[in-house]
Amino acid sequence: MKVVILFISTFLGFMLWQSCKTTSQTQAQAVTQEVTTSPFSNGVPVQIMIVGGQEYQYPIMAIWVEDVSGNYMGTLYASQSISTGIFRFGVYDKGKWLPGERNRPAALPRWKNLIALNASLVNQGVDAFSGATPSGSFVLKTMLPSEKDELKVVMEVNKPWDFNSYWHNNRFPGDEEYATSGQPALIYEALVSRNSSENRFYFKPVGHSNPSGANGDVNRDITSFTSALKILDNAWVEIVR
């Protein structure tokens, strides 16, 4: 009887492992677009896989690097709209939203504040990390700084007009920045170690940004988030050995 139970447990464990493996393979195969950036010279080559979820509809995002103490080191990727200030729906004219220049502090407050605070410390041109947001799942081929064996890759993701029953359009009356936002930008982190036997390091949601972009603080409570958590289905950093 014990042998039968052991066999069943082993079989179920194997099937679960195969399921997880197949899911990761399927998600990676679903990635059809490729983005390349070159923010660091002579860095460590990595691939960052972004697998879009059911709410992925041209979100705004930025991906950057911090040391394990949280000090900003540089940007790996940022949506062209947020890095240039030219948005697809930037200007409202004659009853229609048209492309145009606009300051949207609520879009990615954490990233915008970090680059403002570190402008004198980090010399990066916008062209080194900027690109149009892919229409679906994509892989970002880029480099991490080589001077640190352990660091954090941080991602901020937002989709305008993404309201729910908690983050409704009248939650902050008169706040024009929040009025086009809804659920604030979500913050994800992946702790990457070059000394690990693993090559793949997964992003996890760790908080959200200020709802109107008033500052760059991170609020760790994301229990009120619904559809915003479905913008991404999965995401990870993979070191190219």
N, C-alpha and C positions, 0 to 999 in steps of 0.2 A: 504494500500500500504506500509506504514511504517513497519507494522508487517511482511509483506512478505519479505521486504528487510532485516529486522533484522534477520529473520529466515534463509535466504540464507547466510548472513554474518556469523552467528553462525555456520551453517552447514559447510561452507568452512573452517572456522577456526579449527573446530573439525577434519575435514578430513586432514588438513595440519599437525596438531599435531599428529594424528594417523600415518601419513606417516613418520614423523621424528622418532617417537617411533619405528615403524616397522623396519626402516632402521638401527637404533642402535641395535635392537635385532638381526636382520639378520647378521650384521657385527660381533657382539659378538659371535653368533652361528658359524660363519665361522672360528673362531679361533680354530685350531686343535692342536697346539703345546704349550707346557708349559715349561717355564724356571724359575728356582728358584735361587735366590741369597740371601746371608746373610751378607750385608755390615755393618749393625748396630745392636748391641745387644740391646734387650729391646726397639726396635723401634716401630713405628706405622705401622701396616700391611696395605699394599696397593697392588692393582693389576694394572699393566700398560698394556693396550690393544694396540697392534700394528696391524693395519689392512693394509695389503699390497695392493698397487695399481697396475695398469697395467704395471708399470716399475719396480716393485719389483723383482729383480733378484740377490739374495745374496748380498745385500748392506752391507757396513761396518757402524756400528753405535756405539755410546756410549750414555749412559743416566746417568746424575749425578744430584746432589742437590746443590743449592745455597740458601743463605738467600735472603731476599727481596732487600738487598743492592748489591747483586751480588757477595758475598764472597763464594768461593768454600767450600763445606762441606763434600763431598765424592761422590764416584761413585757407581751407582746402577747396571750398566751392561755395558760391553764393548765387542765387537766382539773379539773372541779369536785371530784372525789374528793381530789386531792392538795392543792388550795387550801383546801378546807374541812375535810379530815381524815375525811370520811364516805365509807367505801368500800363498794362493792357486796358484797364478801365480807370484811367487817371483823371480825365476831364469830363465833366457833365455839361453837355451843350445841346440846346434845343431838344430836350427830352431824351437824349441818348448819352450813354457812357462811351467815350472815345479814348484811344491811346493818348497819353500825355504825361508830362512831368508832374510829380506830386510827392510831397513828403508824407510818408505814412509811418509814423513812429510806432504804431501798434502792430505793424506787420511782424517784425523780428526785433523786439526791444533789446533782448539780451546781446545779440550779436552787434547791433548798431552801437550800443553803449560800450562794448568791449573794444571795437575798432576805434571809437572816438577817444577812449582813455589811453589806448596804446599806439596812437598814430605816430608818436615820436620814437617809439621803441621798435616797431616792426615796419620794415620798408618793403611793402608789397604793392605792386600796381594792380589795378582792378582787372586788367586783362589776364593776369596770372591765375585768377580763380573764378572769374565770372563766366556765366553761360546761361542760355535759355533753359528754363525748366522743362525737362523731357515730358512728353505727353503720357508716358507710362513708366513701368519699371525700367531701371537703368543701372549700369555699372559705372562708377567713377574710378578712373585709373589716375592715381596721383602718388604723392610721396609724403612720408612723415619725416620730421626732422631727425637726424641721425644722432644727435648728442644725448638723447635720453633713451634708456632701455625700457622704461615704463612711462606711459602717458595716457591721457584721456582724449578720445575723439568725441566731440560734442556736436549734436545736431539740433537745430531749432526749426520747427515746421509749423506752418500756419496756412489756413485757407480762409479768405475773406468771406464775410456774411455767413459764417457757420454758427448759427444760433441753436440753442436748445431750451428746454424749460427752465433751466437755471441761468444760463447766459443768454437771456432774451433781449430783444432790441430796446427794451425800456428799462433795463437794469440800472443804467447810469444816465438819466435824463440830461440832455444838454451836452453830453460828452461826444463831440463830433468824431473823435478818433475811434472810440469804442463802437460808434454807430455803424461803422463799416467792417467791424471785426467779428464780434460774437465770441465764441470760445477762444481764449487767448492762445498764443503760440505755445506749443509743447516743446519741452526740452528732453532730449535723449542723450545718454552717455554710453560709451563702450570703453572699458579699461583694457588697454593693449599692452602686452608684455612681449618683447622680442626674445626673452629668455625662456618663454613657455614652450612646451612641446606641442601646444595647439597652434594652429595657423589662423583660426577663425575666432573672432571676438564680437559678441552680439550687443546691439544697442538695447537699452532698457529705458522706458520713460521714467524720469526722476522729478518732474515738476513742470510748472508753466510760468510764462513771463507775465509782466504787468499787462492788464487788459486794455489799457489805453496808451501804453508805451511811455508812461511818465518816468520810468527808471529802468535799470537793467537787472533788478532783483529777480530771484527765482523763488516761487512759492511751491513748496513740496506737496501740497494737497491737490490731487487730480481726481478726486472722487466724483466731482460734478461734471466730468467730461464724458461725452458719449460718442458722437460721430467723429469728433476730432481724433480719437484713438483708433479710428478705422482708416485714416488717411494712408497709413503705412501698415502693411501686413507683416513685414519682417525687414530687418536691416542688419548688416554685419560688416566688420572690417576684416579683410583677409590679407595676411602678409604674403608677398610673393617671394618665396625662398629661392 
